[in-house]
């Protein structure tokens, strides 16, 4: 039988890996640089993930297509040794959806990965706009049940952040809030426009930029053994977006987010976007 201290240590390491993967998933959602509707093509981007101070944790590759009709995003995170030491493994995510009158309307959301050798799979469909779990491994038996009224009207994090990019393209503002549900947790993300800035040293993306701040707070779906007060503490972050002319979607060039164990994690665009 594990000692209480050993069990807690294992739980912390597992949560560290999950925090890294969750941060990477959010970052990947932000990495959705896209061309204009008239010339929409798939775009591939690569981002480096690092702890502030210089330790590189891994990389994110994003393939996306966003146009005026809808969106498709696929991400893959590859952890380096520093992250693998606490149990992180390759993660992937995918979403497909369209734009509705009030914002993104996902049709399919998938997430796959593993932590400390244990596989995790989530798949949700949205019949009549209602998030419905089709596959969930492992099950949510170790979590508090989320009331149905908190699930209605929610979208996944990839769709929510794609919607933010569309809002910035149309209004040059990222202000707003999004109700997020990933099949396990219910969260609220709040975005605020901070300042107009100059984006430099980014090759063809040089020019006007917008800095946005955000907070993400979990409100339901806690594990039974969670420290509830700590789990509900909002995590803060920021994203730097390169604005583009003609109503084109912006390009995220840098993203920073707090984690509960790694401190602030930064995600930096590592190379110019590649269209194909």
N, C-alpha and C positions, 0 to 999 in steps of 0.2 A: 504494500500500500504506500502511495506517495505521502511524504510529510506535507503538512499544511504549507510550510514555506516553499517546498518544491512545487506543489500544485499552483501556488500563486505565481511563482517565477515562470512556470510554463504558460500560465494564462497571460502574463504580461508580455512574454515573447510572442505569443500567438496574436495578441491584440496589436503589438507593434507591427507585425507583418500585415495585418488587416488594415491598419491605419495607413501604411505606405501604399498598399494596393488601392485603397479608397481614394487617397490623394491623387494617385496616378490616373484613376478612372475619371475623376473630376477634371484633372488637367487635360486628359485626352478629349473630353467633351469640349473644352475650350479651344482645342486645336483644330478648328473647323474653318480654316481659310478657304474661301470659295470664289469662283469667278462670277461674272454677271449672269443674269438669266439667259441672255441672248447667246452666250457661248459656254454654258455650263458643261464642265468636264470633271471627271474624277481628279482629285488632288491628293498628293501624298506629302506628308510632312514628318519631320523627325525632331524630337525634343529630347534634351538631356534633363534628367532629374537629379537634383543634388541637395544636400543639406547646406544651408548657408555656412560658409567657412571653407567649402571646397571639396568635401567628400561626395563623389558621384555615386548615386544609388542605382541608377539604371537609365533606360531610355524608353521613349514612347514613340510608336509609329502609328500614324493616323491616315486612314483613307476615307475621304468624304466627298459627298456630292450634295450641295444645297442649291436649290434654285427657287423660283417663285411659286412652284407647285408643291414642293415637298423636300424631304431631306433623307439622307442615308449616311450613317457614320459607322465606321469600324475602327476599333483601336486595339493595340496589342502592347503590353508593357513587358519589358525584359529587365529583370533585376540583375545587378552585378553582385559581386561576392559580399560586399558590405551588407546588402539587404538580404541575401540568401542566408547569411549567418543567423538571422532571426526568423527564418522559415518562409520568407517570401519566395514565390515562384512566378512563372509567366502567367499573366492574366490577359483575358480578351473580353471585348464587349461589342455589341452591335445593336443598332436601333434603326428602324424604318418608320417613316410617318409622313404626314402632310400638314399643311398649314390650314387651320380652321379660322373661323371668325374671331375667336378669342385667343388664338395662339397655336402652339404645336399640338397635333393630334397623333400620338404614336399608334402604330399598328402592331409592332413586334419589338420586344426588348429581350436581349439575351446577355448573360454574363457568365463567364466560366473561369475557373482558376483553382489554385490549391494553396493551402497554408500548412506548413509543417507536415506535408505528405497527405493531407486530407483534402479530397476534391470537393469543390463547391460549384453548383450549377443552379442558375435561375433562368426561367423563361416566362414571360408574361405576354398575353394577348389582350386586346382592348375591344371586345364586342360592344357595340353601341357606346363606346367611349369609357367603359368601365374596366379598370385594371383587373385582370383575372390571371391567377397563377396557373400555368400549365404544367410546370415542372419545377421542383424545388428540392435540392439535395445539398446538405441534409435538411430535414424538415425543420419547422419553427417551434418544435416542442420545448426548446430551452428558452423561448422568448414569451413575453406577455402578448396576449392577443390584441390586435389593433381593431378598434371599433369600426364597423363599416362606414359610418359617417365621416371618419377621418381618411378613408381610402377614396371615396367618391371625389371626382374632380382633380385627382392628382396625376402627375406624369413622372417619368423617370428622369434622372439627372442629366442624361445625355440630351434628351428632348428639351429640357428646361434651359440648358445652356445654349443649345442651338437657337432656341427662341430668343434668348438675350442677344445673340449676334444679329438676328434679323431686326430686332428692335433698334440696335445701334445703327445698322445700315439705313434704317428709315428715319430715325429721329436724332441721331448722334447723341443719344442718351441711353444709359443702361439701368435707370431707376426702375425698380419694381420688385415684386416678391413672387415666389413660386412654391407651390405645395408639391413635395417630392415623395414618391413611394417606390422602393426598389424590390418589393416582395418580402422584405424583412423589417425594414425600418421606415418610419414616417418622419420626414424632416421638413423644415422651412428654410428656404434660401432667400436672403434679402440683398439686392444689389443697389449700389448708390454710385452716381457719377462723381468722381473726385476732382479732376482737373484736365484741361486740354494741355497736351505736352508735345514736344518734338520727338519723333522717333528717328534715331540715327544709327549708323553702322549696321543697317539691315539690308544693304544692297538695294534692290528694286522697291523695298518697302519704306525707304526713307520718306519722311514728311510728317504730316499731322498725326497725332495720336490722342487717345483718350484713356485716362487711368480710371479704373473703377474699383471700388472696394466692395466687399461682401462679407456676410456672416452666414453660417450654416448651423442650424440648431436642431437636434433630434428631439422629437416630442412624444414618440410612442414606438413600440416594438423593442423595448429594452430586454436584455437578457435577465433572467431571474436573479442572477448573482451579480449584476452590475452595481457599481456605486452610482446610484441614480443622480445624485447632485453633480458628480463629475461628468457623467454621460450626457447630461442636459446642458453643460456649459457650451455656449456658442464658440465655434471655431472661426477665426477671422482670416481674411486673405485679401489679395488684390490681383488685378490682371491689367496688363498694358496692351491696348489694342491699336494696331495701325489702321487708321481710317483710309477709305478709298473713295474715289470719285464715282459719280453716276449711280449711286444707290447700291454699289457692290458691297458684299458682306465684308466686314473688317477681318484683319489677320491678327490673332493673338501672338505676341512676340515674347512675353514673359508673364509667368503666373507664380504667385507665392501663396502658400496656405499653411496655417498652423496645424501641427499634429500634436497628439497628447504625449508622445514619447520621443519623437525625433526633433522637436523644436519646429522651426519654420523650414518647410521644404520649398525649393525653387524649381521651376520648370522653364527652361530657356530654349527658344527656337535655335536649332543647331545648324540648319542649312536652309537655303531658299526653297519655297514650295516647288513641287514637280507636278505638272499636269500630264495626264495620259488618257 
